[in-house]
């Protein structure tokens, strides 16, 4: 029983991630729908959230590189040029 619940969760998570990546409007609508909090649906919600968090991490990573370059910091040596 627990293995089946885990499989449903993982399938939902992966589907939620892919839907958020390729159809963000659909993903936003899906998480707003009232549900019975099934393992599959919880996976969809968390998969969508994971995709969104990865996008934020990538933006922050890009911003931190830009900030250090604009300040004239040599990344390899950790000091100003």
VMD Tcl script that draws the C-alpha trace (Angstrom):
set ca {
  {0.00 0.00 0.00}
  {2.74 2.47 0.94}
  {4.76 1.62 -2.17}
  {1.71 2.33 -4.31}
  {1.22 5.69 -2.56}
  {4.88 6.55 -3.13}
  {4.59 5.63 -6.81}
  {1.52 7.85 -7.16}
  {3.30 10.72 -5.42}
  {6.41 10.39 -7.61}
  {4.30 10.20 -10.77}
  {2.36 13.29 -9.67}
  {5.57 15.13 -8.76}
  {7.14 14.43 -12.15}
  {3.96 15.37 -13.99}
  {3.57 18.54 -11.94}
  {7.15 19.55 -12.73}
  {6.68 18.96 -16.45}
  {3.34 20.75 -16.56}
  {4.84 23.75 -14.75}
  {7.76 23.78 -17.19}
  {5.72 23.55 -20.38}
  {2.24 24.81 -19.43}
  {2.60 27.19 -16.45}
  {-0.95 28.52 -16.78}
  {-2.38 25.01 -16.60}
  {-0.21 24.22 -13.57}
  {-1.49 27.33 -11.79}
  {-5.08 26.30 -12.48}
  {-4.49 22.73 -11.32}
  {-3.22 23.70 -7.89}
  {-6.25 25.95 -7.33}
  {-8.76 23.14 -7.91}
  {-10.34 21.71 -4.74}
  {-9.12 18.14 -4.30}
  {-9.13 15.21 -1.96}
  {-5.40 15.62 -1.20}
  {-4.47 12.38 -2.88}
  {-0.83 11.37 -3.05}
  {-0.85 12.00 -6.80}
  {-2.24 15.51 -6.43}
  {0.17 16.38 -3.62}
  {2.97 15.28 -5.95}
  {1.67 17.61 -8.67}
  {1.63 20.56 -6.29}
  {5.13 19.88 -4.99}
  {6.50 19.20 -8.49}
  {5.21 22.61 -9.59}
  {6.77 24.24 -6.53}
  {10.11 22.52 -7.20}
  {10.19 23.82 -10.78}
  {9.46 27.34 -9.58}
  {12.17 27.14 -6.91}
  {14.72 25.98 -9.47}
  {13.88 28.97 -11.64}
  {14.43 31.29 -8.66}
  {17.75 29.60 -7.84}
  {18.95 30.05 -11.41}
  {17.99 33.74 -11.37}
  {19.80 34.26 -8.08}
  {22.86 32.44 -9.33}
  {22.92 34.67 -12.40}
  {22.45 37.80 -10.30}
  {25.29 36.94 -7.94}
  {27.68 36.44 -10.86}
  {26.64 39.75 -12.38}
  {27.04 41.57 -9.06}
  {30.57 40.31 -8.44}
  {31.64 41.06 -12.00}
  {30.25 44.59 -11.85}
  {32.11 45.26 -8.60}
  {35.40 44.27 -10.21}
  {36.02 41.25 -8.00}
  {38.30 38.55 -9.33}
  {36.32 35.36 -8.65}
  {39.33 33.07 -8.77}
  {41.40 34.98 -6.24}
  {38.62 36.62 -4.26}
  {40.06 40.10 -4.45}
  {39.50 43.28 -6.41}
  {41.22 43.76 -9.74}
}
mol new
graphics top color blue
foreach p $ca { graphics top sphere $p radius 0.5 }
foreach p [lrange $ca 0 end-1] q [lrange $ca 1 end] { graphics top cylinder $p $q radius 0.2 }
display resetview
